[in-house]
Amino acid sequence: MTLEVSLRRPFSLPRVFRTEKNEPQRDYHWIGHKQKTGQTPDAPGEKSNKQQDKKSDQKYRPLTDITLGEVEDVYTRFEHQLLFARENWLGKNHFCQIPLKRGRGYPPLVFGRVKTCYPSDGVLDNIEELELYFPQKDRAPDVLHLHKDEIRRSSQKHAQSYFVRVRVFASEREATELSEAASLLGMNGFYPEFDTGYLDLLDMTSQNQTSYPWLYVIGSRWFDSVPDSLQTEMAGKLKEMIGWDRRIFNYHPGWLSNEINTLNRTLGFKYGFTDTVLTEPGDAKQVGFIVAKLFEQSILHL
């Protein structure tokens, strides 16, 4: 699958810099973006700012601060990206839905991605406590801390864990080469859905695209096998997908002959000249690594 890289401000860029060894740190700013001016100690908004800073310094968001509506909104955002994994089992990097005990001011359940489990991944009854990423749309996720005494266990409502779907369009040979990527993706909470056809992709429209995965790995040889009569239409569909914020990775081993074009070449993307350039992982390990990294950086904002 090809990684889509948009030339946007990176999340990991440091917020300060030094020009010389002995000079104090200075804030950087982006051209075209105005810097916010700080308030003086006597400013009217000082108290509210301190309260906001205190909240942002908290390591965990209190469970009592989360509403059922928030949980439903987060789940609705991710539900079409998820594939059921196991019941009453939790593992790092897997999304999960966990019912909580009632009468404590908690929502009936929480939903998020497992950051860590103690003592280890496994059956829910064997987990003492866990940290959960509670995704937010435009910022880093909140972190929730759950203890086993806060989790409700009943025969009516069980905890559920999920994989994140990754659609892989590959030729039969590419699918064989990428078999190792399946296990690497699985360890990071992803499930690759292999497909050698192309009609399903062409059926994606602006009306139904919300039910399709966010992540795609597309093999160069698979695209080259698309009938000539559909090549232009398929190229247009990939550009539409990028406009719908789909992340596309182009699986293109370096040993391929020049007769097999990369998707960047086919779509006219070029670093330094176009806003979008697709990443080109060259083997299964690179696919497993880059899919997980992009998902965390650009979707979860970790």
Secondary structure, DSSP 8 states (H G I E B T S, - for coil): --EEEE----TTS-SEE-SSTTS--EE---TT--------TT-TTHHHHHHHHHHHT-SS--GGG--HHHHHHHHHHHGGGEEEEEESEE-TT-EEEEEB-SSSS--SEEEEEEEEEES-SEEGGG--EEEEEE--SSS--EEEEEEGGGB---SS---EEEEEEEEEE--HHHHHHTHHHHHHHHHTTEEEEEE---HHHHT--TTTGGGS-SEEEEEHHHHHTS-HHHHHHHHHHHHHHHHTT-EEEEE--TTS-TTS--HHHHHT--TTTSSEEEE---SHHHHHHHHHHHIIIIII--
